[in-house]
């Protein structure tokens, strides 16, 4: 049976591709109101050394959104230089 994220839950996994401090320590997915979100987490520390997590969420459809702009029309004159 395939893993399915339940409503209002998710998971975080260590980010094995982290190269810089600006990259998240952990990444994963959550499901809220039937929508899937990417979640990223950074481990932070206060001045007195207490650790906490900073989280960022991004809707998965936003990450893969396709532009709705129509491509510029190709004019017949533009095809004259094509060798076939």
C-alpha positions in Angstrom: 0.0 0.0 0.0 1.4 3.4 -1.0 2.0 6.1 1.7 -0.8 8.7 1.7 -0.6 11.9 3.6 -3.6 12.3 5.9 -5.5 15.6 6.3 -3.8 18.1 8.5 -0.6 16.1 8.8 2.6 15.5 7.0 6.3 14.6 7.5 9.7 16.2 7.5 12.9 14.4 6.4 16.6 15.5 6.7 17.7 17.5 3.6 20.6 15.4 2.3 21.2 18.0 -0.5 21.9 20.9 1.9 25.0 22.8 0.8 24.6 26.3 2.4 23.1 27.7 5.6 20.3 29.2 3.6 19.1 25.7 2.5 16.6 24.1 4.9 17.8 21.4 7.3 14.6 19.4 6.7 12.0 19.2 3.9 8.7 17.4 3.5 5.0 17.6 2.6 1.8 18.4 4.5 -1.8 18.3 3.5 -4.1 21.1 4.7 -7.7 21.6 3.4 -7.2 18.9 0.8 -4.2 20.7 -0.7 -0.6 19.5 -0.7 2.2 21.9 0.4 5.9 21.6 0.5 7.3 22.4 3.9 10.9 23.4 4.7 12.4 23.8 8.1 15.5 25.5 9.4 17.0 24.8 12.8 17.7 28.1 14.6 19.2 29.0 18.0 18.4 31.9 20.3 21.3 33.9 21.9 21.1 31.7 25.0 21.4 28.5 22.9 17.8 27.3 22.9 16.9 25.7 19.6 13.7 26.3 17.5 12.4 25.6 14.0 11.6 28.1 11.4 9.0 26.8 8.9 8.1 27.8 5.3 5.1 26.4 3.3 4.6 26.6 -0.4 1.6 25.2 -2.3 2.7 22.4 -4.6 0.7 23.8 -7.5 2.5 27.2 -7.2 5.9 25.5 -7.6 4.9 23.9 -10.9 2.6 26.6 -12.2 2.7 27.0 -16.0 2.5 30.4 -17.6 -0.8 31.1 -19.3 0.7 33.6 -21.7 0.2 32.8 -25.3 3.4 32.4 -27.3 4.1 35.0 -29.9 2.5 34.0 -33.2 5.0 32.8 -35.8 4.8 34.8 -39.0 5.1 33.1 -42.4 8.0 35.4 -43.2 9.9 33.9 -40.2 9.8 30.5 -41.9 11.6 31.6 -45.1 15.1 30.9 -43.6 14.3 27.3 -42.5 16.2 24.8 -44.7 13.4 22.2 -45.0 
